[in-house]
Amino acid sequence: MPRAAPVLARDRNLLGPNSNPNGLNDNFASSGKNHVNGDDGDISMSEDDDLPLSQNYSKSESIASPPLTLKRKKPVYAESSSDDDTPLASSPAKAKRVATVAMVGAAELTTTSARSNRANGPPSLKAAAASSSSDLEAPLSRKANGTSKKPPRKKLKEESDFDASDDDEVSAPPKKPAPSRKRKVKSESDAEDDKPIPAEKSSTMPRSKKSATKPRAKKSKKEEDASGSDTLEPKKRASKAAKAAESSPVKGSRKKKEKEEQEEEEVFKWWEADAIGDDSVKWQTLEHNGVIFPPPYQPLPPDVKMKYNGKEVDLPPAAEEVAGFYGAMIETDHARDATFNKNFFEDWKVVMKKYPPLDGTKITSFELCDFRPMYEHFEAERAKKKAMSSQEKKDAKKAKDELEAKYTTCLLDGRKEKVGNFRVEPPGLFRGRGDHPKKGALKFRVRPEDITINIGKDAPVPIPNMAGTWKAVQHDNTVTWLANWTENINNNHKYVFLAAGSSLKGQSDMLKFEKARELKNHVDRIRQNYTRDLKSKVMADRQRATAMYFIDKLALRAGNEKGEDEADTVGCCSLRCEHVTLELPNFIIFDFLGKDSIRYYKRVDVEPQVFKNLRIFKENKNDDDNLFDRVNTSSLNKHLTTEMKGLTAKVFRTFNASSTFQRLLDEEDLSGATQQEKLNAYNKANRMVAILCNHQRSAPKTHDQSMEKMRHKHRSLKYERMKLRHALFSLDPKYKKKKKYADDESDLEDDWIVAYEEELKAKDIERAEKKFAKENEKLVEEGKQAQPKKVLQERLEAIEEDFKKLVGERGSKMASVKKDKPVEKLEEAIDKLTDKIKGFALQIEDRDAGKEVALGTSKINYLDPRITVAWCKTQNVPLEKLFSKTLLTKFPWAREAEEDWKF
């Protein structure tokens, strides 16, 4: 569909980052996405389109699977004589349809003068008076689906979906349908294949009492008791007595340790207090300092100019800033993307209409533009920054930290809590994921007039760190966000929440996992019900049951409908016929782009009835028709809530991930295993869950290089063991006959040994020279005479002598050690090295196996952290080996789990 023509409304300043030409920041606020069905789910701003350039230069690489083809094969089916299919008529022959195209409205700009103070309220849609010549204007605003909506009230339950890698595509039933493209859902009352029983006029009418279908399984007393409780009552744990501070002075690491313990004691243990339900008041008092805006754009030096048709162009700051966004990216895959280039050039031309080149140059052709001078300038600036001394970097970081210090925390009910992301994203070019139709579009600078602040009634209103006033200030204690605004590309709501380790986030996480645990009491009945409905006489019920089968067995996301201006990614309910290929006897090949445009390719063996259902669902349909034309995400989730209160497809996904993880860990017999073997078993279980959830990643560019370094280190450990063995043989030749020490290191070739010993020699010489220089510097500082070069020469000669011995020992199976060691010490050292070599080999195997699997996503969002805590306590593995500092901060409540805890 062609893009709508841009419409200018009123002045808006485009201010760029001070030293970040790509217009990006490392950390941004979260985003709430406007789904087509009218729901709003949280979307992290740490998506690929908002990542720093250094992390997002290359496109996603394809997974190891056949090429993605949208044309499905026409399989030959074996006809079944089963009566299961007879009541269900095939989809009627397709009638001619008239294609209708919805017009996408061009959205208005929301810009303000940097020198004006506007009253709170929505920006005017009319063009404002021309601002001063220093004011810059944003050219274009695109709205995904008409006018922007008021941001929804974020509930605690929704916050569990805020994390960067979260996969939630499921929303609550919509309150208001969105005016975007809708998928055709056939009317149940009009379908003849849904009327095998005369009494049933539509699928929404109650079932006939004379129906031959089996009654649905009823909730057991145990299930009703389990679902009746809305709030979690965490197990209270007596707090440990604080240790008395020692009167003696403490220095070094001991002092640091005590400080950390003191900070840990100050953490608010909300899980020991009464739990907060989803609809309750979240806070009584809230005070914070708002958000921090990026610095204004700094024009390039006069000698740095882009070229057009070989000639330098003198651009005003507004146009130069946008050109710089693209100039910083010319060596990336984005700059080789036709859609990206087209969208950028269109938006840039709109900017230049308002702020044309100062020398009168008319820029009309993208191909004649040369951004290389800008790129070279940016690269030189990056090199300067990289070449800064450690002290200069520390000073710069200190200055930045001091500037941001007051924004990092807030006062929640009188307690100091960390704010998750307080930085407003600077302007730049939208990346998008996969084949997003808007990639390359210009993201405008967010100003105070765009932002709504949420704060306590009695708290002082924060003052923005740039000219302007807040759009609105509200005092809603039933939501947990501190600030929100709407970005101009997709009209997504962006939010500032508390940090992952805060009390509100922790409660949200715990409630999420407890809801998944509650499903244990209902899942057998639910599976019994949808298995029966796989043979339902009603088409809608049969399609819903088939979709539930896939969500349960394959952990598919439910999926939402997408508009014309969104990336073509699908989930279970939005699958099209082209995404599913049937293969006799009962195999299904899924091939589609899932969330974040990650390809899902899997060949699975399904139940015969499921295979029959899919064959029927695909009859008389084209490849681009919906597979489930009687089911959508809202109706599916509405049905799931009848099975269990609060149940959604996302809860099913969390339940299956955590229960599978628990089962895989329990199946491993780790008695007598080393710590590395235990870690490998844990990571293997984590990988299996990640594969189940399709959490893929492209192998890191440096993976091969990293693996080679690890193999080199592995061989160096074997070399050390070999020299110790040979030293043992020199002391007592009888050890040569012992099998424990007799075997040579098979993969240590003579050429490698020579090269490695030369490498060791070079390192020893370099180390000696540095030590000599450092000693002389210290002597000079103390006013003493420096050592003569003769001292260094003697040390280097000693190193040469040592390595001459190594050369003489090659092939002799004899060796000497620098310090005389008894046989017992050598044996002990050999045993330790042997264990170390085995452990390191397991590390290499584990690293290589996980190169294309993203373990972190499932660990953060889908695996109950108490499973890991209990497993670590059972296996005597330090939790720090498996949880990063971020996860330890995010899940403090999980550390209370006992070693016998089970999901």
FENVENKA-V377183 format. One record per run of one state. SS is the DSSP state (2 for helix, 1 for strand, 0 for the rest). FROM is the first residue (numbers start at 1). TO is the last residue. Records with the same first field share a line. If there is no record, write none. Layout:
# FENVENKA-V377183
SS: FROM-TO + FROM-TO
This chain:
# FENVENKA-V377183
0: 1-29 + 35-39 + 44-47 + 51-52 + 56-105 + 108-140 + 143-155 + 162-187 + 191-191 + 195-220 + 229-251 + 266-269 + 273-285 + 288-291 + 293-306 + 309-310 + 313-316 + 328-333 + 337-337 + 355-365 + 371-371 + 387-389 + 408-408 + 413-414 + 420-422 + 424-427 + 430-441 + 444-447 + 451-451 + 455-471 + 475-482 + 487-492 + 497-497 + 499-502 + 522-522 + 534-538 + 555-575 + 584-586 + 594-594 + 598-598 + 606-607 + 619-625 + 627-632 + 644-648 + 668-674 + 693-695 + 697-702 + 732-732 + 738-738 + 743-749 + 782-788 + 810-822 + 850-852 + 854-854 + 862-864 + 876-878 + 882-884 + 891-891 + 897-903
1: 30-34 + 40-43 + 106-107 + 141-142 + 286-287 + 292-292 + 307-308 + 311-312 + 369-370 + 409-412 + 415-419 + 423-423 + 428-429 + 442-443 + 452-454 + 472-474 + 483-486 + 493-496 + 498-498 + 576-576 + 580-583 + 587-593 + 599-605 + 626-626 + 696-696 + 853-853
2: 48-50 + 53-55 + 156-161 + 188-190 + 192-194 + 221-228 + 252-265 + 270-272 + 317-327 + 334-336 + 338-354 + 366-368 + 372-386 + 390-407 + 448-450 + 503-521 + 523-533 + 539-554 + 577-579 + 595-597 + 608-618 + 633-643 + 649-667 + 675-692 + 703-731 + 733-737 + 739-742 + 750-781 + 789-809 + 823-849 + 855-861 + 865-875 + 879-881 + 885-890 + 892-896
